[in-house]
Amino acid sequence: MVETKDIQIVVNGQVRSAPEGRTLAQLLVILGVDPELVAVELNRAIVRKPDWERTVVDPGAMLEIVQFVGGG
């Protein structure tokens, strides 16, 4: 069995623990975020949705997850 180390990241201004070596797409699942309803900024740069599967989140990463809100 391989043990996964946790890393510290900042999500919307709050320090959180996350499993090491995860992609942005995997991290959204872990955080319970619906990927269809958000935009993501990683270290002050917007990450395009097609890149989420190959973008690994490193220790100390700063994420801003913005949820789309509908209405009129």
Stockholm file with secondary structure:
# STOCKHOLM 1.0

chainA/1-72         MVETKDIQIVVNGQVRSAPEGRTLAQLLVILGVDPELVAVELNRAIVRKPDWERTVVDPGAMLEIVQFVGGG
#=GR chainA/1-72 SS CCCCCEEEEEETTEEEEEETTCBHHHHHHHHTCCGGGEEEEETTEEECGGGGGGCBCCTTCEEEEEECCCCC
#=GC SS_cons        CCCCCEEEEEETTEEEEEETTCBHHHHHHHHTCCGGGEEEEETTEEECGGGGGGCBCCTTCEEEEEECCCCC
//
